[in-house]
């Protein structure tokens, strides 16, 4: 393989790592049955296709009780925002902690993710507009009450980039957010290729920045959720793993310190895509119940929930509602590590590199 071709392949791998990671492709059958029983109540899943502000079709699902099982006409809803290389399937697996508290769930694939249209993701830059599209759509559905957002990774960053400017959102959960993407990118580069001088990493990032901006309008140097944190006065709950191999725990610490509203920072073990402990998931459910369910108690009786879950495990057949496996889909860090340790970053020092304008 010629040297120039090797450089182009290496370069393409780097920018695709940011805006075109592996896509979570799945069939709609994997969403399960459209009618099911959970906690002795009947639920329906309604699938929608809505058009984003960018003109992309977003694939969505709304899970709520049927008319006979509905406890009240107006019910709160949580919109789950998945991570990169993931899809609405991720949110579906979190449904049990919400619906057993009479909170409905709306899940969707961001543009460029899952089976929605779109070529690239943007780590929150365009995704925040998808959130507005979804909330505007939800407002037209009868019986939708207070709205909360639950985001993970890219979805958590999206939550911060959007929530502060929409008064319809009453509570937010942010699992593994990044504070500043340019800082995160440098951290990953240094972690993988610590022997390289900083100026070479900066040169490579400058070229990658130009390509990413050209392809989808994202300026990676301006992607800073932390600038939105102090403007946000909605009750917020942060989650981050000590063992996160992608986004350092320090990002959530910095975001939490800057956050302008009622907040709590919750730590756990497990990698970036590792399963979250049940006590963390239950804490999320209690948090949303407190802020979205009018007049509800701050805490749900865990003994009652445990007994109900034992009954459900014997009688229900909706296996997607589990938290026993990893969430999301991990990036291939081994390939990235191999690439970054063989690449010659000084090949990228010039903005005139001939492959940067190629799509």
PyMOL commands that set and color helices and strands:
alter all, ss='L'
color gray80, all
select helices_A, chain A and resi 3-19+28-31+88-92+95-99+127-138+154-163+181-192+198-216+220-222+226-229+250-258+278-292+302-315+333-342+345-348
alter helices_A, ss='H'
color red, helices_A
select strands_A, chain A and resi 35-38+41-51+57-65+75-81+104-108+144-152+169-175+235-241+263-268
alter strands_A, ss='S'
color yellow, strands_A
deselect
rebuild
show_as cartoon
